[in-house]
């Protein structure tokens, strides 16, 4: 997908996939890669996977996700929907030639392009840049405000990466992000009624993943939504469309099929933002 189209869909709540809740608990890595398992970047990716796992993040790269989407779409989706983004601006092996070539080279240009894309739709607090000290390419001049570090060897990479990821996870607050604020503006009055009712429900405080059946909420709440000119069923569908909730099927004791709805992590961030604004 052309990046401009993806960005337009992103800001209009149209990029969610029904099979994956928005904002996966992933560390998405943008770096050069090849089919070889022994090159420098493949070895580095294994280190990143090891460290990511220790801080409870699922590590992914465009070539490691197995779905029907083309590689470019996997990159845009990973940048949009992963919890933390890592950009490796170290030199690619193919540009390490004569001293003049190295001196005039910029840091990995494909990854720089992907970093630029990320700055349009993600917060700077979600982005981490790494760079190998021995490389001679010039880093872009306008990345000083991002989380970043340089390293000399594998042990230094492991140590600094673990510390940076832990710090970033502690500081992240999706409820303050531009996307959360923008998505909140796409909600109708019925959505706000549902969010306020469900987040104030006694069960929600102790069990944030408690399964609420939105279609069997109280008659008073349905009337309240209707008095605002909304429709409870339509509002639930809107929450699903925007990735705030996900649905699961269950059977009651009488074998009657029942739909249950759960908050996604993104939905919880929206609900926190709504509660702060109310």
C-alpha positions as CSV (number, residue, x, y, z in Angstrom):
1,X,0.0,0.0,0.0
2,X,1.2,3.5,-0.8
3,X,2.3,5.2,2.4
4,X,0.0,8.2,1.8
5,X,-3.0,6.0,1.6
6,X,-2.0,4.0,4.7
7,X,-1.6,7.3,6.7
8,X,-5.0,8.5,5.6
9,X,-6.6,5.3,6.7
10,X,-4.7,5.3,9.9
11,X,-6.1,8.7,10.9
12,X,-9.6,7.7,10.0
13,X,-9.6,4.5,12.1
14,X,-9.6,2.2,9.0
15,X,-6.4,0.2,9.5
16,X,-7.4,-2.3,12.2
17,X,-7.5,-6.0,11.2
18,X,-10.3,-8.1,12.7
19,X,-7.9,-10.8,13.7
20,X,-5.5,-8.6,15.5
21,X,-6.2,-6.0,18.2
22,X,-4.6,-2.7,17.6
23,X,-1.3,-1.9,19.4
24,X,0.1,-5.4,19.7
25,X,2.6,-5.9,22.6
26,X,5.4,-6.1,20.0
27,X,8.8,-4.7,19.5
28,X,8.9,-4.1,15.8
29,X,12.4,-4.0,14.3
30,X,13.3,-2.0,11.1
31,X,16.8,-3.1,9.9
32,X,18.4,-4.6,6.8
33,X,17.8,-8.3,6.5
34,X,18.7,-11.1,4.1
35,X,18.0,-14.8,3.7
36,X,21.3,-15.7,5.5
37,X,21.2,-16.6,9.1
38,X,24.9,-15.8,9.6
39,X,25.3,-12.2,8.5
40,X,25.8,-9.4,10.9
41,X,22.2,-8.2,11.0
42,X,20.8,-11.7,11.5
43,X,23.0,-12.2,14.5
44,X,22.0,-8.8,15.8
45,X,18.3,-9.6,15.4
46,X,18.7,-12.8,17.5
47,X,20.2,-10.6,20.3
48,X,17.2,-8.2,20.0
49,X,14.8,-11.2,20.2
50,X,16.6,-12.4,23.3
51,X,16.4,-9.0,25.0
52,X,12.9,-8.3,23.9
53,X,11.7,-11.6,25.4
54,X,13.2,-10.7,28.7
55,X,11.1,-7.5,29.0
56,X,7.9,-9.4,27.9
57,X,7.8,-8.1,24.3
58,X,7.1,-10.1,21.1
59,X,9.9,-9.2,18.6
60,X,8.9,-9.0,15.0
61,X,10.4,-7.9,11.7
62,X,8.7,-7.5,8.3
63,X,10.2,-10.8,7.0
64,X,9.3,-12.8,10.1
65,X,5.6,-12.3,10.1
66,X,3.7,-14.9,8.1
67,X,0.6,-13.5,6.6
68,X,-0.8,-12.7,3.2
69,X,0.3,-9.0,3.2
70,X,3.1,-7.8,1.0
71,X,6.3,-6.8,2.7
72,X,5.7,-3.0,2.5
73,X,2.2,-3.4,4.1
74,X,3.8,-5.5,6.9
75,X,6.2,-2.7,7.6
76,X,3.5,0.0,7.7
77,X,1.3,-2.2,9.9
78,X,4.2,-3.0,12.2
79,X,5.1,0.6,12.6
80,X,1.5,1.6,13.3
81,X,0.4,-1.2,15.6
82,X,3.5,-2.3,17.6
83,X,4.1,-1.1,21.1
84,X,7.8,-0.1,20.6
85,X,9.7,0.5,17.3
86,X,13.4,-0.1,16.9
87,X,15.3,1.4,14.0
88,X,18.8,0.1,13.3
89,X,20.7,2.8,11.4
90,X,24.0,0.9,11.2
91,X,25.7,0.6,7.9
92,X,24.6,-2.1,5.5
93,X,27.4,-4.4,4.5
94,X,27.1,-3.5,0.8
95,X,28.0,0.1,1.3
96,X,31.2,-0.8,3.2
97,X,33.6,-0.3,0.3
98,X,36.3,2.3,-0.3
99,X,36.9,5.0,2.3
100,X,35.4,7.7,0.1
101,X,32.1,5.6,-0.3
102,X,31.9,5.2,3.5
103,X,32.6,8.8,4.2
104,X,29.9,10.0,1.8
105,X,27.3,7.4,2.8
106,X,24.2,8.2,4.9
107,X,23.0,5.7,7.5
108,X,20.9,2.9,6.1
109,X,18.5,4.8,3.7
110,X,15.6,2.3,3.7
111,X,15.5,2.3,7.5
112,X,15.7,6.1,7.5
113,X,12.7,6.2,5.2
114,X,10.8,3.9,7.6
115,X,11.8,6.1,10.5
116,X,10.4,9.2,8.7
117,X,7.2,7.3,8.2
118,X,7.0,6.4,11.9
119,X,7.4,10.1,13.0
120,X,4.2,10.9,11.2
121,X,2.0,8.5,13.1
122,X,3.8,7.6,16.3
123,X,5.0,9.4,19.4
124,X,8.8,10.0,19.8
125,X,8.6,8.1,23.1
126,X,7.7,4.9,21.2
127,X,10.8,5.1,19.0
128,X,14.3,3.7,19.7
129,X,17.3,4.2,17.4
130,X,20.5,2.1,17.6
131,X,23.8,2.6,15.7
132,X,27.1,0.8,15.7
133,X,30.0,3.1,16.7
134,X,32.5,1.6,14.3
135,X,30.3,2.5,11.3
136,X,31.3,5.6,9.3
137,X,28.1,6.7,7.7
138,X,26.6,10.0,8.8
139,X,23.5,9.9,11.0
140,X,20.6,12.2,10.1
141,X,20.9,15.5,11.9
142,X,17.4,15.7,13.2
143,X,17.2,12.5,15.4
144,X,18.6,14.0,18.7
145,X,15.2,14.1,20.4
146,X,14.6,10.4,20.0
147,X,15.6,7.6,22.4
148,X,18.8,6.3,20.9
149,X,22.2,4.8,21.8
150,X,25.4,3.7,20.1
151,X,27.2,0.5,20.9
152,X,30.6,-1.1,20.2
153,X,29.9,-4.8,20.7
154,X,27.2,-7.4,21.4
155,X,27.5,-7.2,25.2
156,X,27.1,-3.5,25.1
157,X,24.1,-3.8,22.8
158,X,22.4,-6.3,25.2
159,X,23.0,-4.2,28.2
160,X,21.9,-0.8,26.7
161,X,19.0,-2.3,24.9
162,X,17.5,-3.9,28.0
163,X,17.8,-0.7,30.0
164,X,16.3,1.4,27.2
165,X,13.4,-0.9,26.7
166,X,12.6,-1.1,30.4
167,X,12.7,2.7,30.7
168,X,10.5,3.2,27.6
169,X,7.9,0.7,28.8
170,X,7.7,2.5,32.2
171,X,7.2,5.9,30.5
172,X,4.7,4.9,27.9
173,X,1.2,6.2,28.4
174,X,-1.0,5.5,25.3
175,X,-3.8,7.6,26.8
176,X,-1.7,10.7,26.1
177,X,-0.9,9.8,22.5
178,X,-2.1,11.7,19.4
179,X,-3.8,8.6,18.0
180,X,-5.8,8.1,21.2
181,X,-6.9,11.7,21.2
182,X,-7.8,11.6,17.5
183,X,-9.7,8.3,17.9
184,X,-11.6,9.7,20.8
185,X,-13.0,12.3,18.5
186,X,-14.4,9.6,16.2
187,X,-16.6,8.2,19.0
188,X,-20.3,8.9,19.1
189,X,-22.3,9.8,22.2
190,X,-23.4,6.2,22.6
191,X,-19.7,5.1,22.7
192,X,-19.0,7.6,25.5
193,X,-22.0,6.3,27.4
194,X,-20.8,2.7,27.1
195,X,-17.3,3.5,28.1
196,X,-18.3,5.5,31.1
197,X,-20.8,2.8,32.2
198,X,-18.4,-0.1,31.7
199,X,-15.3,1.5,33.2
200,X,-17.3,2.4,36.3
201,X,-18.8,-1.1,36.6
202,X,-17.8,-2.7,40.0
203,X,-16.3,-5.7,38.2
204,X,-14.1,-3.5,35.9
205,X,-12.0,-2.2,38.8
206,X,-10.9,-5.7,39.9
207,X,-11.2,-7.5,36.6
208,X,-10.3,-5.1,33.7
209,X,-10.8,-8.0,31.2
210,X,-14.2,-8.9,32.5
211,X,-16.5,-10.0,29.6
212,X,-19.4,-7.5,29.2
213,X,-22.3,-8.4,27.0
214,X,-23.0,-5.0,25.5
215,X,-26.3,-6.2,24.0
216,X,-27.7,-7.0,27.4
217,X,-26.8,-3.9,29.2
218,X,-29.5,-2.2,31.3
219,X,-32.7,-0.8,29.9
220,X,-31.8,2.5,31.5
221,X,-28.5,2.8,29.7
222,X,-30.1,1.9,26.3
223,X,-32.6,4.7,26.9
224,X,-29.8,7.1,27.9
225,X,-28.0,6.4,24.6
226,X,-31.3,6.7,22.7
227,X,-31.9,10.1,24.4
228,X,-28.6,11.3,23.1
229,X,-29.7,10.3,19.6
230,X,-27.6,7.1,19.5
231,X,-28.1,3.4,19.3
232,X,-26.5,0.9,21.6
233,X,-25.9,-1.7,18.9
234,X,-24.4,0.8,16.5
235,X,-22.1,2.2,19.2
236,X,-20.8,-1.3,20.0
237,X,-20.1,-1.9,16.3
238,X,-18.2,1.4,16.3
239,X,-16.1,0.3,19.2
240,X,-15.3,-2.9,17.3
241,X,-14.5,-1.0,14.1
242,X,-12.0,1.3,15.9
243,X,-10.3,-1.6,17.7
244,X,-11.4,-0.7,21.2
245,X,-13.0,-4.0,21.9
246,X,-12.8,-7.5,20.6
247,X,-15.4,-10.2,20.6
248,X,-15.5,-13.9,21.6
249,X,-18.3,-16.5,21.3
250,X,-19.4,-18.6,24.2
251,X,-22.2,-21.0,25.0
252,X,-24.4,-20.7,28.0
253,X,-25.6,-23.7,30.0
254,X,-28.7,-24.0,27.8
255,X,-26.4,-24.1,24.7
256,X,-27.5,-20.6,23.7
257,X,-24.8,-18.7,21.8
258,X,-23.6,-15.6,23.6
259,X,-21.3,-12.8,22.4
260,X,-18.8,-11.5,24.9
261,X,-16.7,-8.4,24.5
262,X,-13.3,-7.6,25.9
263,X,-11.3,-4.3,26.0
264,X,-8.2,-4.3,23.8
265,X,-5.1,-2.5,25.3
266,X,-5.9,0.3,22.9
267,X,-9.5,0.4,24.3
268,X,-8.2,0.6,27.8
269,X,-6.0,3.6,26.8
270,X,-9.1,5.3,25.2
271,X,-11.1,4.7,28.4
272,X,-8.4,6.2,30.6
273,X,-8.3,9.2,28.3
274,X,-12.1,9.6,28.4
275,X,-12.1,9.3,32.2
276,X,-9.5,12.0,32.4
277,X,-11.5,14.3,30.2
278,X,-14.8,13.8,32.1
